[in-house]
Amino acid sequence: MSIAVLAAVEAALFFAAFMVACVIRFNIDLSVIERNLNTAIWPRAVLFSAVLVVSLLSFGLYSARQRAQLGGMAMRIMVAVGAGVAALSVFLYLLPHQWIGRGALAIATMISLAGLAISRIIFHQAVDETLFKRRVIVYGCGRNAAPISRLRRRSDRRGFELVGFVQPDGEAPAVPSTLLIEKRASLAELCIQHDAAEVVVAMDDRRRAFPTFAACVVQRRVQTDII
């Protein structure tokens, strides 16, 4: 959900950057520019925004599981924006009636990069807040589940909050007892009680009864991962 919000914010940012760039480049009101071009500016802004969002997406910059630090992310953003602007130039060459000029495009790119830097720094901080984290329950507490309990680095826990581990019948715990969730209800009910958005299945022996929680999926759209 947080990634979708980020993409929407940045799409709006790109749109606004293009419109502002046109005003800066031509130093006149947008309505005057549109009269001179005999066409509207906003379709060009939509195209600019869409191409940059797709370029960022293709470079994995809207992945919920990315672990890149700010330095590495900055480099990827610059490459992605550069690739997007290059692709946009081809589009505009093929659609000459949509051309707006290299000056406006350069200004829009610089504004977009500045806006991206700000949005990514804010997101990098905000994603570590509980509001933006997926709450995760792990079904299993043995050898398969133990590595999850040992995650300490913030980059390893990026984007999710560990609620705890549910002990399957007959499985010896290999995680701290403080992380075990007392199984007084079904897995579906535990998801609802703990406001969990994802269940990671990490049983040692999957030949045992596999967990079923259809009611949980129906009520809360809980995602399931199996490791």
C-alpha positions as CSV (number, residue, x, y, z in Angstrom):
1,M,0.0,0.0,0.0
2,S,2.8,2.4,0.9
3,I,4.5,1.7,-2.5
4,A,1.3,2.6,-4.3
5,V,1.1,5.8,-2.4
6,L,4.7,6.6,-3.3
7,A,4.1,5.9,-7.0
8,A,1.0,8.2,-7.0
9,V,2.8,11.0,-5.2
10,E,5.7,10.8,-7.6
11,A,3.4,10.7,-10.7
12,A,1.8,13.9,-9.5
13,L,5.2,15.4,-8.8
14,F,6.3,14.6,-12.4
15,F,3.2,16.1,-13.8
16,A,3.6,19.3,-11.8
17,A,7.3,19.5,-12.6
18,F,6.5,19.5,-16.3
19,M,3.9,22.2,-16.0
20,V,6.2,24.4,-13.9
21,A,9.1,23.8,-16.3
22,C,7.0,25.2,-19.2
23,V,6.2,28.3,-17.3
24,I,9.9,28.8,-16.3
25,R,11.1,28.1,-19.8
26,F,8.7,30.4,-21.7
27,N,8.2,32.9,-18.8
28,I,4.5,33.3,-19.7
29,D,1.2,32.1,-18.6
30,L,0.3,28.5,-19.6
31,S,-2.8,29.6,-21.4
32,V,-0.6,31.8,-23.7
33,I,1.7,28.8,-24.4
34,E,-1.3,26.7,-25.3
35,R,-2.6,29.3,-27.6
36,N,0.7,29.6,-29.3
37,L,1.0,25.9,-29.7
38,N,-2.6,25.6,-30.6
39,T,-2.9,22.6,-28.3
40,A,-3.1,21.8,-24.5
41,I,0.0,21.3,-22.4
42,W,-1.4,18.7,-19.9
43,P,-1.2,15.7,-22.3
44,R,2.5,16.3,-22.6
45,A,2.7,16.4,-18.8
46,V,0.8,13.2,-18.5
47,L,3.1,11.5,-21.0
48,F,6.2,12.8,-19.1
49,S,4.8,11.5,-15.8
50,A,3.8,8.1,-17.2
51,V,7.1,7.5,-18.9
52,L,9.1,8.3,-15.8
53,V,6.9,6.2,-13.5
54,V,7.3,3.2,-15.9
55,S,11.0,3.8,-16.0
56,L,11.3,3.8,-12.2
57,L,9.1,0.7,-12.1
58,S,11.3,-1.1,-14.6
59,F,14.4,-0.4,-12.5
60,G,12.8,-1.9,-9.4
61,L,12.4,1.4,-7.6
62,Y,8.8,0.6,-6.6
63,S,9.6,-2.8,-5.2
64,A,8.4,-3.3,-1.6
65,R,11.4,-5.6,-0.9
66,Q,14.2,-3.4,-2.0
67,R,17.1,-3.0,0.4
68,A,19.2,-0.4,-1.3
69,Q,20.7,2.3,0.8
70,L,20.2,6.0,-0.1
71,G,23.4,6.2,-2.0
72,G,22.7,3.2,-4.2
73,M,19.1,4.3,-4.6
74,A,20.2,7.7,-5.7
75,M,22.3,6.2,-8.5
76,R,19.5,4.0,-9.6
77,I,17.1,6.9,-9.7
78,M,19.4,9.0,-11.8
79,V,19.9,6.1,-14.3
80,A,16.1,5.4,-14.4
81,V,15.3,9.1,-14.9
82,G,17.9,9.3,-17.6
83,A,16.5,6.2,-19.4
84,G,13.0,7.6,-19.0
85,V,13.9,11.0,-20.5
86,A,15.7,9.2,-23.4
87,A,12.6,7.1,-24.1
88,L,10.4,10.2,-23.9
89,S,12.6,12.0,-26.4
90,V,12.0,9.2,-28.8
91,F,8.3,9.4,-28.2
92,L,8.3,13.1,-28.8
93,Y,10.3,12.7,-32.0
94,L,7.8,10.3,-33.3
95,L,4.9,12.6,-32.2
96,P,6.2,16.0,-33.3
97,H,2.9,17.7,-32.5
98,Q,3.5,16.9,-28.8
99,W,7.1,18.4,-28.8
100,I,7.7,21.1,-26.1
101,G,11.4,21.8,-26.5
102,R,14.6,20.6,-25.0
103,G,14.9,23.5,-22.6
104,A,11.5,22.7,-20.9
105,L,12.3,19.0,-20.9
106,A,15.7,19.6,-19.2
107,I,14.1,21.9,-16.6
108,A,11.3,19.4,-15.9
109,T,13.9,16.6,-15.5
110,M,15.9,18.7,-12.9
111,I,12.8,19.6,-11.0
112,S,11.8,15.9,-11.0
113,L,15.1,14.8,-9.7
114,A,15.0,17.3,-6.9
115,G,11.4,16.2,-6.1
116,L,12.4,12.5,-6.2
117,A,15.3,13.1,-3.8
118,I,12.9,14.7,-1.3
119,S,10.1,12.1,-1.7
120,R,12.6,9.2,-1.3
121,I,14.2,10.6,1.8
122,I,10.8,11.2,3.4
123,F,9.6,7.7,2.3
124,H,12.9,6.1,3.5
125,Q,12.2,7.5,7.0
126,A,8.4,6.9,6.9
127,V,8.6,3.3,5.8
128,D,10.2,2.4,9.1
129,E,7.2,3.7,11.0
130,T,4.5,1.2,12.1
131,L,1.9,3.0,9.9
132,F,3.7,1.8,6.7
133,K,4.7,-1.7,7.8
134,R,3.0,-4.9,7.0
135,R,2.2,-6.9,10.2
136,V,3.5,-10.4,9.7
137,I,2.6,-13.7,11.6
138,V,4.9,-16.7,11.0
139,Y,3.3,-20.1,11.1
140,G,6.1,-22.2,12.4
141,C,8.7,-21.9,15.2
142,G,11.3,-24.5,14.4
143,R,14.5,-24.5,12.3
144,N,12.9,-23.0,9.2
145,A,11.4,-20.1,11.2
146,A,14.4,-19.4,13.5
147,P,16.3,-17.2,10.9
148,I,13.4,-14.8,10.9
149,S,13.7,-14.3,14.6
150,R,17.4,-13.4,14.2
151,L,16.8,-10.5,11.8
152,R,18.3,-7.5,13.5
153,R,19.3,-5.0,10.8
154,R,16.7,-2.4,9.9
155,S,17.3,-3.1,6.2
156,D,16.4,-6.8,6.8
157,R,13.2,-5.8,8.6
158,R,12.3,-3.1,6.1
159,G,8.6,-2.7,5.4
160,F,7.3,-5.3,7.8
161,E,6.7,-5.7,11.6
162,L,7.0,-9.2,13.1
163,V,4.0,-9.9,15.2
164,G,5.2,-13.3,16.4
165,F,5.4,-17.1,15.7
166,V,2.6,-19.6,15.9
167,Q,3.7,-23.1,17.1
168,P,2.2,-25.9,14.9
169,D,1.2,-29.1,16.8
170,G,4.2,-31.3,17.5
171,E,6.9,-28.7,16.4
172,A,9.8,-28.0,18.8
173,P,10.4,-24.2,19.2
174,A,13.7,-22.8,18.1
175,V,12.7,-19.2,18.6
176,P,12.7,-17.2,21.8
177,S,9.6,-18.0,23.8
178,T,8.8,-14.3,24.1
179,L,8.0,-14.3,20.4
180,L,5.5,-17.2,20.5
181,I,1.9,-16.3,20.1
182,E,-0.4,-18.3,22.4
183,K,-2.6,-20.4,20.1
184,R,-6.0,-19.9,21.7
185,A,-7.7,-19.4,18.4
186,S,-7.6,-20.4,14.8
187,L,-5.0,-18.9,12.5
188,A,-7.7,-16.8,10.8
189,E,-8.8,-15.4,14.2
190,L,-5.2,-14.7,15.2
191,C,-4.8,-12.6,12.0
192,I,-7.8,-10.6,12.9
193,Q,-6.8,-10.2,16.5
194,H,-3.3,-9.0,15.7
195,D,-4.2,-7.0,12.6
196,A,-1.9,-9.1,10.5
197,A,-1.6,-8.5,6.8
198,E,0.6,-11.4,5.9
199,V,1.3,-15.0,7.0
200,V,4.6,-16.6,6.4
201,V,4.4,-20.4,6.5
202,A,7.7,-21.8,7.8
203,M,6.8,-25.2,9.2
204,D,9.7,-27.7,9.6
205,D,7.5,-30.7,8.5
206,R,4.9,-29.8,5.9
207,R,3.6,-33.3,5.9
208,R,1.7,-32.4,9.0
209,A,-1.7,-30.7,8.8
210,F,-1.2,-27.6,6.6
211,P,-2.8,-24.4,8.0
212,T,-6.1,-23.3,6.5
213,F,-7.3,-19.8,7.0
214,A,-9.8,-19.1,4.2
215,A,-11.9,-17.0,6.5
216,C,-8.9,-14.8,7.2
217,V,-8.3,-14.3,3.5
218,V,-11.9,-13.5,2.9
219,Q,-12.2,-11.0,5.7
220,R,-8.8,-9.3,5.6
221,R,-7.1,-10.2,2.2
222,V,-4.1,-11.6,4.0
223,Q,-1.1,-12.4,1.9
224,T,0.6,-15.8,2.3
225,D,4.3,-16.6,1.8
226,I,5.8,-20.1,2.1
227,I,9.4,-20.6,3.0
